[in-house]
Amino acid sequence: MYINESQADVNRLAILYFIDKMHIPIPNAQITHFMVGANVMNYFDLQQLLSQLVRDGLVDYMESQGRYFYSINDKGKSIVVRLYDDIPQWMVNLIDDYAKGKHIDLPGESEMPAFYEKKNEEEYIVHCKVIENGMMLMDLRINVPNSELAQIICDGWPAKAADVYKAVVENISS
């Protein structure tokens, strides 16, 4: 199915808006389930547009615990803010309704996502989050010297996140 450039622009905006509304990195399968299942766009157009968004630096593609996720970055968020009115209202409503009901139903590890990004050759930033019932409880960023340590932290985060959150709250509030 061929879509014209105008429709592709709207679809790119819809993807950016969807990823932004989920508030956490999300897997391709979840984006596909929504976009294709709701007849917003077909599978092939979606995959092509996701690749373009990554290539254009609007969405980050990251790996954590053997799974791959998409996350909107600041550049992508600024596009959503600037061009929000170009997204058809029916798409906004559809995405908003899905985000309200679904982002709290993600698998357990997505409630405590962890991923890392390379800043330079000797610096990696590990992002660790705790999300409960759709509310961000903790968003921790740790600077580490190598990818091996970053991966160890990401792998261990789901098992230790509740303890870390509890320790921070207890230490700061006492």
Sequence and secondary structure as in RCSB ss.txt:
>XXXX:A:sequence
MYINESQADVNRLAILYFIDKMHIPIPNAQITHFMVGANVMNYFDLQQLLSQLVRDGLVDYMESQGRYFYSINDK
GKSIVVRLYDDIPQWMVNLIDDYAKGKHIDLPGESEMPAFYEKKNEEEYIVHCKVIENGMMLMDLRINVPNSELA
QIICDGWPAKAADVYKAVVENISS
>XXXX:A:secstr
    HHHHHHHHHHHHHHHHHH S EEHHHHHHHHHHTTSS HHHHHHHHHHHHHTTSEEEEEETTEEEEEE HH
HHHHHHHHGGGS HHHHHHHHHHHHHHGGGS GGGGS EEEEEEETTEEEEEEEEEETTEEEEEEEEEESSHHHH
HHHHHHHHHHHHHHHHHHHHHHH 
